[in-house]
């Protein structure tokens, strides 16, 4: 701890700890006044403190005999110690830290992963924030990380006229406003570097709890918000700017990044990827949804699922998204032993899994379903007709199979 002003704070904290743990050690001890626990005026404790205080105002260090400190009784050792690590390893499926379910940053790195198949690997300079999860599986994207808002500055030395590939620098909107606009964008414009900056604009400083930043969309009574990042980068001299307003569209993200990496235009290039932080969105929407359901209002929740009969068991969808809600389960087909992919109930309906399957040309096993709470008469009527049609089709298929086996 640095600074003279910390001495009193530290002494007071130690005194409060001793007061709770072993109050008898404070009785009659000539501790500094700052370290003495506060007592009500006129109380016996205040009188005792005044009597025990030394005449000199110089700080006095209390000397405590170690032998006088009460020690807790020793506990008998457990009969059979439990190997907690082994128990947890068998009960919890191993998964590296990653983005939240429905995070709008995950499709960005999925698009970058798909782009690697076309253009090969580029040097990727990362930044502090949620986006740093990209360095872990399944993406494993990112070579260097310098500090908060230093994503583009960290790639400056690697962008020269002699290099054959442009680098990609990634930073969030919080890092951009913290330091990236000056150290990254300003320097890139000044030095005319021919590189690419990807700014993830999720509307908040999400990694630290969802605080507002200058580009946040929500109105803030005591802060200035709604200041677009695109206007800021153009204001300091960036001419090539592309904004993707829906990061969940992997095709749009891939096309924007491909254009930035292959365009003949020289100079700094900025791609702004906009979609709201899912964690903050759920914090706002879920209470409204629960209240509406409790009030009897019709509410439809979107969920995605996987047809186990169509799933090939390749699991490329999992490797390209890493969504925590996308996992595996036993194959219901007795003739197939490979596990199939499945979507658990924590799904928030962002649609990334379906986008991945379409963009990467995977198996068409994903489907979207709407869970209807408090259905109306029209919902019940449609449900009855669907059940009848599905039952009729299933019966016809069974009759056909019986005829083939006869």
Buried (B, 14 or more C-beta within 10 A) or exposed (E): EEEEEEBBEEBBEEBEEBEEEEEEBBEEBEBBBEBBBEBEEEEEBBEBBEEBBEEEEEBBEBEEEEEEEEEEEEEEEEEEEEEEEEEEEEEEEEEEEBBBBBBBBBBBBBBBBBBEEEEEEBBBBBBBBBBBBBBBEBBEBBBBBBBBBBBBBBBBEBBEEEEEBBBBBBBBBBBBBBBBBEBBBBBBBEEEBBBBBBBBBBBBBBBEEBEBBBBBEEEEEEEEBEEBBBEBBBEBBBEBBBBBEEBBBBEBBBBBBBBBBEBEEEBBBBBBBBBBBBBBBBEEEEEEBEEBBEEEEEBEBEBBBBEBEEBEBBBBBBBBBBBBBBBBEEBEEEEBEEBBBBBBEBBBBBBBBBBBBBBBEBBEBBEEEEEBBBBEEEBEEEEEEEEEEEEEEEEEEEEEEEEEEE
